[in-house]
Every structure is written in structure tokens, then in C-alpha cells.
Amino acid sequence: MSRLSPPPPRPVSVPAGLRRLVIRGQLRHPLALTVADLRERWAQRRAEVVFDCATNGPQHHTFEGPLLREVIDAAGPAFDARRRKDRSRFLLSVTGGDGHHTVVSWAELDADFGDSPILLATALDGRALDEAGSQLVVPSDRCGARYISAITGIWVGACAVPGMCAVADGT
């Protein structure tokens, strides 16, 4: 049976400044990026958010970072951009340094669908995240379950048949 993504990696201690997130899957140009790369290569957006944390209650934070959509666009998702149905099949599985992961659909990001301003944060409350690693920020979410910290990887790919996700390229 195929899986949408490989099992989450075990948490790894990485020296500050060397922490990278790897973007792979059904892409023309897989990427390995540091927080500094995210800050320097893409326009930074600002999101003031409130979300409910199951363990710590309501959280109020300001995040800065590029739009996830723009970063993934640079990696060249292997879909026909002219075909909405092709784009709507693509998923992104985001994994954090603690093994926590979540899924976002391309349709959530795409301007023809949800146009959600999901960020790959480079700063939290004015503090750079270079040492901690980038964080997934979903401003429209009322709960914090999809706020993935210390992102280690993003897998991008399609579900070929409803209910049966397959990874064609083995990544």
C-alpha cells in the first residue's frame, strides 16, 4: 500500500545556522532552504494571528515570512498550471523537527480556490527564527494544530485516485 508521505523523521539536533527545510516530491526543482534563504529570496508578509493551543490556551503572535505558495511555485510543482483540476489534486505534507506533521492542499493556497495566505515564518514576534527553524503559519485556522515548528521537510505531490494516494517518483 502506498503512503502519502514517508514516516516522520526522528528529531535531530542540528547546529544553529545549518538547519534546512527540504522541499521535495513531484517537483521540477526540489529545494533545500535555510530561514535566511526564505527571508532573502522572497517578499516577506506579516500575519497577526490568534489561535487556540490545546495545552496553553489562546495564543497571540505576529509572524513574518514568505507565502508558502510562492516558495512552492519556485520549486515547480509538476502539474499543468492551466488546468484547475490538475492543480486541485496536489497536496503538501509539512513535517516539523519534533516529528509533528500536517497536510495542506494546493487548492487552499491557489488564488483560483482558497487563496489562503499561509506563511513559512522567518520571524516570530520580531525574533528571527534562524536557530529554531521556519514555522508553518495558517492564519485562517482557529486552532494551532497546523502551526508546524522547526520545519524539516515539505513533500508535494498528487493523489492519483481518490482514497488511494500514491507517490510516483518514490519521494
C-alpha positions as CSV (number, residue, x, y, z in Angstrom):
1,M,0.0,0.0,0.0
2,S,1.3,3.4,-0.9
3,R,1.6,6.3,1.6
4,L,1.1,10.0,1.1
5,S,4.5,10.7,2.7
6,P,7.2,8.7,4.5
7,P,7.0,8.4,8.2
8,P,8.1,11.5,10.1
9,P,11.8,11.6,10.7
10,R,13.2,11.3,14.2
11,P,14.0,14.6,15.9
12,V,17.6,15.5,15.1
13,S,19.8,18.1,16.7
14,V,21.2,20.4,14.0
15,P,23.8,23.1,14.7
16,A,22.4,26.7,14.5
17,G,22.7,28.2,11.0
18,L,22.8,24.8,9.3
19,R,19.1,23.9,9.8
20,R,17.4,23.5,6.4
21,L,14.0,22.5,5.2
22,V,13.9,20.3,2.2
23,I,11.1,20.7,-0.3
24,R,10.7,17.5,-2.5
25,G,8.2,15.3,-4.2
26,Q,6.6,15.8,-7.6
27,L,8.6,19.0,-8.4
28,R,10.8,20.2,-11.2
29,H,13.3,21.9,-8.9
30,P,13.5,20.4,-5.3
31,L,14.9,22.9,-2.8
32,A,16.9,22.9,0.4
33,L,16.4,26.2,2.2
34,T,17.5,27.9,5.4
35,V,15.5,30.5,7.2
36,A,17.9,33.1,5.8
37,D,17.1,31.9,2.2
38,L,13.4,32.3,2.9
39,R,14.0,35.8,4.1
40,E,16.3,36.9,1.3
41,R,14.7,35.2,-1.8
42,W,11.0,36.0,-1.3
43,A,8.9,39.0,-0.2
44,Q,8.1,38.9,3.5
45,R,4.4,39.1,4.6
46,R,3.2,39.9,8.1
47,A,0.4,38.0,9.8
48,E,-1.1,38.9,13.2
49,V,-2.8,35.7,14.4
50,V,-4.8,34.3,17.3
51,F,-5.1,30.6,17.6
52,D,-6.1,28.2,20.4
53,C,-3.4,25.9,21.7
54,A,-4.7,22.7,23.3
55,T,-2.0,22.9,26.1
56,N,-1.6,26.7,26.6
57,G,-4.9,28.3,25.5
58,P,-5.3,31.3,23.2
59,Q,-2.0,32.4,21.6
60,H,-1.5,35.9,20.1
61,H,1.5,36.2,17.8
62,T,2.9,38.2,14.9
63,F,4.7,36.2,12.2
64,E,6.7,37.3,9.2
65,G,7.7,35.2,6.2
66,P,7.1,34.4,2.6
67,L,3.9,32.9,1.2
68,L,4.2,29.1,1.1
69,R,2.6,29.3,-2.4
70,E,5.4,31.5,-3.7
71,V,8.1,29.2,-2.3
72,I,6.5,26.1,-3.7
73,D,6.0,27.8,-7.1
74,A,9.8,28.3,-7.2
75,A,10.2,24.5,-6.8
76,G,8.0,24.0,-9.9
77,P,5.1,21.7,-8.9
78,A,4.7,19.0,-11.7
79,F,1.1,20.0,-12.6
80,D,-0.4,21.8,-15.6
81,A,-0.9,25.3,-14.2
82,R,-3.6,25.9,-16.8
83,R,-5.8,23.1,-15.5
84,R,-7.6,23.8,-12.3
85,K,-8.5,20.1,-11.7
86,D,-4.8,19.2,-12.1
87,R,-3.8,21.8,-9.5
88,S,-6.6,20.8,-7.1
89,R,-5.2,17.2,-6.7
90,F,-1.8,18.4,-5.2
91,L,-1.1,18.1,-1.5
92,L,1.7,19.4,0.7
93,S,2.8,17.3,3.7
94,V,4.7,19.5,6.2
95,T,6.9,17.9,8.8
96,G,8.5,19.6,11.9
97,G,11.6,18.9,13.9
98,D,9.6,17.1,16.6
99,G,8.0,14.7,14.0
100,H,4.6,16.5,14.1
101,H,3.2,16.9,10.6
102,T,0.1,18.2,8.8
103,V,-1.3,18.3,5.3
104,V,-2.3,21.4,3.2
105,S,-4.0,21.2,-0.2
106,W,-2.6,23.2,-3.1
107,A,-6.2,24.4,-3.5
108,E,-6.0,26.2,-0.1
109,L,-3.1,28.2,-1.4
110,D,-4.1,28.7,-5.1
111,A,-5.7,32.1,-5.9
112,D,-8.4,30.4,-8.0
113,F,-9.5,28.4,-4.9
114,G,-8.9,29.3,-1.3
115,D,-6.1,31.9,-1.8
116,S,-5.1,31.4,1.9
117,P,-2.0,33.4,2.9
118,I,-0.2,30.5,4.5
119,L,3.4,31.5,5.5
120,L,6.7,29.9,6.1
121,A,7.7,32.1,9.0
122,T,11.1,33.6,9.3
123,A,10.3,35.7,12.4
124,L,8.0,35.3,15.4
125,D,7.1,38.3,17.4
126,G,10.0,40.2,15.9
127,R,12.6,37.5,16.7
128,A,14.3,35.8,13.8
129,L,13.8,32.0,13.5
130,D,17.2,31.2,12.1
131,E,18.1,28.9,15.0
132,A,14.7,27.5,15.7
133,G,13.8,26.9,12.0
134,S,10.8,28.1,9.9
135,Q,7.3,27.7,11.2
136,L,4.1,27.0,9.1
137,V,1.6,29.7,9.8
138,V,-2.1,29.2,8.8
139,P,-3.8,32.5,9.7
140,S,-7.3,31.2,9.0
141,D,-7.0,28.3,11.4
142,R,-8.7,28.8,14.8
143,C,-6.6,26.0,16.4
144,G,-2.9,25.7,16.4
145,A,-2.5,22.1,15.2
146,R,-1.2,23.1,11.8
147,Y,1.3,25.6,13.1
148,I,4.3,23.3,12.5
149,S,7.5,24.4,14.2
150,A,11.1,23.8,13.1
151,I,10.0,22.6,9.6
152,T,12.4,19.9,8.3
153,G,10.6,19.0,5.1
154,I,7.7,19.6,2.8
155,W,6.6,16.9,0.4
156,V,4.5,18.0,-2.6
157,G,2.5,15.5,-4.7
158,A,-0.8,14.4,-6.1
159,C,-3.5,11.9,-5.2
160,A,-4.0,10.0,-8.5
161,V,-7.2,8.2,-7.4
162,P,-9.5,9.4,-4.6
163,G,-8.7,7.5,-1.5
164,M,-5.5,6.0,-2.9
165,C,-2.6,8.4,-2.7
166,A,0.5,7.2,-4.5
167,V,4.0,8.6,-4.7
168,A,5.0,8.1,-8.3
169,D,8.6,9.3,-8.0
170,G,9.4,7.4,-4.8
171,T,9.9,10.5,-2.7
